[in-house]
Amino acid sequence: MNIKPEALTDSNKAMSSYLSPLVREIPSSGIRKFFDLVGGNKDIITLGVGEPDFTTPWHMREACVYSLERGFTSYTSNAGTPELREAISEYLDEQFAVRYDPKSEIIVTVGGSEAIDLALRALIVPGDEILVPEPCYISYSPITSIGGGIPVGIETFAKDEFKLTAEALEAKITPKSKVLILCYPSNPTGATMTYEDWLPIAKVVEKHDLIVISDEIYAELNYGEKHVSFAAMPGMMDRTILVSGFSKAFAMTGWRIGYTCGHPDLIAAMLKIHQYTVMCAPSMGQVAALEGLRNGLGEKDRMVEAYNQRRRLMVEGFREIGLECHEPRGAFYVFPSIQSTGLSSDEFAQRLLAEVKVAAVPGNVFGLGGEGYLRCSYATSVSQLTEALDRIGQFVEKVKKEG
């Protein structure tokens, strides 16, 4: 590369000019940017990162260690080990009534995030519109933009329990609409969808010939009614790419083991990209995941029950403080409204951190409908959650007195 000397007078500007405009214009993660402020301060209670506070169960770690001792350190099949794909197929069939051929309809991926990226890159033709109910996981829109697509937000509301409605979906559809991304149970709202909620959505999807990417990473974290996979809805299996993984329900965030399932033609296209980018998911992580499906469902259920206890604590706590809070029926987040304080989401989160040392994520980073809310993860101990609620209560009282 030949760079003229005069171009180096402002090296940062010179180097940035070589970047893809798509990448240059994408903002940094609103979550990570905020939590960079936290640093290593031990006095801060963190309710921000969507990560279980549990350690991966011992027998799953032991299976990994044993595989390493036996020298299982090579690449696996691009799509993942046959044993893990078979176990995933059986698990989805038993738990959620969706059955996939492990040979042609399942890929083990580097977390659910890679699966979403693969799906979008396999589907997007530049200019395609990708429909995204919001507030939502912050990665969908940036990944869409990088792939040349146009993210189109669909606002959801607390009065509807942050559920997607057929009317809201219809209102955003144009001739360029191609893909609908779903995430239920929802990050950040904890919203869930029932069979009856999905029926009208499925009709709209069929009517407009959409492909659906259904991010079901929190499927196991459902409190009350059992999770309903969108792929299980009548006529939806072939047009749905199901994304899930082991990070949340099995406390395996750092292992980076996810999976994606769908029609053989779609999976084959995604596998091409997967082959050329990451080759395969980590072999030792696949061993641990397989052990989890074979012998770890009891631990999974115990973790879910612990989350449910914390969920009730947080909802009741925020309501006692005087902040409206819809009841989340999935995932491990509460999404209280802070509108009554008169502060914006950013102001509230920044002051909360600075004044009472509680870190939570401002709702506006999650897109349409997020302003005026705060995302708090309850994937931490009851004692920490109780102390956090006390501090938040003190802060809210102080803010109201200022007003």
N, C-alpha and C positions, 0 to 999 in steps of 0.2 A: 504494500500500500504506500503510495507516494503522497505525503501531506506537505503542502507548501508551508515554509516557516511562518509566513504571516498569518496562516490559519491557526497557528498554535498560540496566539496571543491570549485567546480565551479557550483553553483546552477543553473545559467542560462543554462549552457551546459547540466546539468543533466536533467532539466525539458524539454528542447527542444528535448531530445532523446526520449521522450514519444510521441511526436507528429507524426501524419501521415506524411510520406515523401511527399505525394501529397500536403498537406497544407504547410509544411515547405518550400517547394521549390517555392511556388507561391509568386511572388513579391507583395509588398503593392501597392495600387492604386497610379499610377503616378500622377493623378489629386490631390487626397487628400494630398499626400506627398508634392506636390509643394505648395498647399495652406495652409499647416501648417506654412509655412514661413511667410504668410501674417499676421496671428494673428489678433489682434484687431486694427491694425493701421488704423485710420480714414483718413489719407492722401492718402491711396492707392485706386486707382480706379480698381475695380475687373471686369475683362471681362472673368472670368474663369468658374464659376459654372453654369451648365445648369439648371437654375431655373428662372421662370418668376419673374419679379419685381412687378407684379400686386398682389393684395390681392384677395383671393377667393371672388367672388361677395357676397354682403351682404345677399341676399335672400337665398343663399345656406348655409351660416353660420347660418342664422336665422332658417332654417329648421332643422339644426343639434341641435341648442339650444332648440328648441321647442320639439324635440324628447327626449332630455335629461330630460326636465321638465316633460314629460309624463312618464318617467321611462323606456325608450327604451334603456336598457343597457345590454341586454342579448346576448348570442350567436344567430347568425342567422343560417339558413341552411348552411351546409358546402360549398355549391356552391354559396351562396349569396342569398339575398332576391329574391323571385319570381318576385316582381315588378321591381327591378333593372335589372334582367336578361331579362325580357320582354322588358324593355325600351332600353337596349343595342341592342337587336335583331332588334327592329324597327329602331333604329338610324343607324345601320350599313347597313340595307337594303335601307333606304332612302338616305343615304349619299354616300355609296360606292358600292351599288348593290350586297351585299353579305348577305344572309339570313341564320341565325342559329336558331335551335330549342332551346328556352330558357330553356327547361327542361333537355335536354341531351347533349347540345353542347356548353354550356357557363359556365365558372367558374369565379366568382369575386375573385380576388387575392389581396395579399398585395403588391400593386404596380405592374408595368409591370415586374420588376426584378424577383419577385417570379414566375411569369408565365414562364419566360425564364428558370429559374432553374427547375421548374416542368417538362417542356417539355424535357429538356436535360436528366434529371434523369430518366424519363419514357422511353426514347428511347435508351440511350447509353448502349451497351454491351462493356465491356472493350476491347480496341483496335480499336473501330470504329473511323473512321476519320470524323471530323466535319468541313465542308468547311465554311470559314469566309472571305468575301470580306473586305479588309482593305485599308485605315485607317478606324477604326470602334470603336464603343463603347467599352470601355476597359474591360467590364465584361465577354464578350462571351468566350474568350479563357480560363481564369481562371476557370469559372464554368464548362467548358468542361473537363478540366484537373481533377478537383475534382471528376467529375463523371466517370473518367476512360477512357474518350475519348481522341483523339489526334486532337488538333486544327490544321487546315491547312489553312494558310493565302493565299488569292488571291489578289495580288496587283492591285489597280486601280490607274488611272493617271489623272492629271489635263487636259491633252490634250483630254481626253474622258469625261471631266466634272465629273470625279470620278464615272462614271457609270460602273456597272459590265457588261462585254461582254461575249457572249457565248463562244468565243474562249479562253478567260482567264479561264473560268470555266471548260471547257473541258480539258484544259492542266493540271489541278490539280486533276482530278478524277482518282481514282484507284479502284480496287475491294473492298477495305475497306471503300470507301466513303459511307456515310449513310444519313447525314443531311446537308442541306445548310441553313445557317442563313443569313437572309436578314434584312437590316435596311435602308429603304428609306421612306421618306426623311432621310438623313444620319446625324448622329452624328459621326464625327465632321465636315464633309465637306459641308453639306447642299445640297448635290446632290439629285436629284429625278430621277425617272424612269417613262417613258410614256408607254402607251399600246404597242406601236411599239418596245420600248426597251425590254419589258417583253416577247414578243412572242418568240424570239429565246432562252431565258433563260428557258421558260416553256418547250420547246421542249427538251432541254438538261436534265432537271429534269425528264421528262417522260422517255426519252431514258435510263437513268441510274437508274431509279426507286428510286429517292431520296425523302426524306421527307423534307419539308421546314418549318422552323420557321421564320415567317415574323413579325419582330418587327416594328409596325406601330404607335408607340407612338407619332410621329410628323405628322401623316396623315393630321390633320386639318391645320397645318402650311405649306401650299402650296401656292406659289405666282405665279399666272399665270394659268397654266393648273391645272385642278382638280386632286387630288390624285387618283391613280389607285392601288387598292389593288391587291396583287399577287394572293390572293384567288379567285378573280373575273376572272382570266384568264381561258380560256377553259381547262377543265380537271384538274384544280389545286386545287379546293376547298377541295376535300377529302384528298389530300396529303399535305395540308397546315395547320399549326397551327398558327392562327393569334393572335398576342399579341398587346394589346394597354392599354389605361388607361386615367385617368383624370388629371394627374400631369401637363402636359405641356399646353394643349389647354384650360383647365379650371382653371389654376393657383392653383392646389391642391397638390403640391409636398409633403407637410407634412402630408396629410391625408392618404397616402399610399393606394389608391384604383386603382387597375388595373383590367384587365380581359383578358381571353384567350378563344378562340373559335376554334372548329375543329370537326373532325369526332368523333362520339360518343364513339368508341373504344379507341381512343387516349385520349379524355377528361375523360373517366372513369378511365383510368390508372393514369392520372395526379391527379384526385380527390382523389385517394387512398393516394397518398403522401401528398397532401394538408390536408387531414383529420388528418393524424398522426403528422403533423408538426406545422401548425398554426391554425387548427380547422376552422376558418373563418376569413374573412376580418373584420375590425372594423365596428360594426353595425352603429354607428353614422356617419361614413364616407360614408357608403352606402346610408344613407338618403340624405346627401348633394349631392352626385353624381346623385342620382335620380332626385333631384330638378334641377340640372344643365341640365340634358337631357330634362326635361319637360319644363323648363322656362328660361334656361340660354344660349341659342344658340346665342342670340343677343349680349350678353357681350363677348362671345367667338369670334364672328366675329369682334367686335371692337378691341379686343386685337390683333387679327391677322393683322388687318390693321395698328395698331401701330407698330408691328414688321416689317411690310413691309416697312414702312417709314424709320425705323432705318436701315434695310438691305441696302436700296439704299444709305443711308448716309455712311455706313461703306465701302461698295464696292468702291464707288467713292472716299472716303477718302484715302483708302489704295493705290488706283491707282495714286492719286495725290501725295502721298508721294514717289511713285516710286517703290512700291512693287506690283508684279503681283498678281492678285486676281481673280480667276474664279468666275462667278456669281452664288451664291447659290440660288436655287429656292425652298428651303424648310427649315424647322427647324428654329433655331434662332442663327446660327453660321456662321462666315466667316472664311476662311481657307487660309489666304494669304501666298504666298511664301516669305521666308526671305533669299533665297539662294544668292541673289545679294549682301548681306551684308558680305558674307564670314564666318558668324558665324553659329555654329550648332544650332539646335532648343533649346537645353538646355542652351547654352551660351547666346543666344538671350533673352530667357525668364528670366533667372536669372539676367542678366544685366539690362533688361528693368525694372524689379522690383526694383533692388537696386538703379538705377541711376535716373529714372523718376517716380517711384512709380506707375507703371501700371502692374497689374497681368494678365497674359494670360497663356494658357497651351501649353507647347512645343509639337509639332506635333508628335514626335517620340513615345510618350506614347500610340499612337493609332495604332501602328503596322506598317506593310509594307507600304511604300510610305509616311509615316508621317514625316520622317526626312526632314528638310528644310522648314517646315511649322509651323504655329502658329495658335492655335484655339482661336478665340475670340468670346465670346457670346455677342449678342446685346440685351439681355434681361435686359436692364437697361435704364435709362433716356437719352433723346437726349442730354441734357446738359453734362452729364457724358461722353457720347460717343464722343461728340465734343472735350471735354477737353482731353480725352484719345488719340484721333487722333493727337491733337496738340503735346502732349508729345511724342508719338511714332515717329512723324515726326522729332522732335528735336533729338531724340535718333538715328534715322537712319542717319540723316545728320552728327551727330558726329562720328558714326561708319565709314561712308564712308570717312570722312576726315582722320581718323586714318589709313585707308588703303592706 
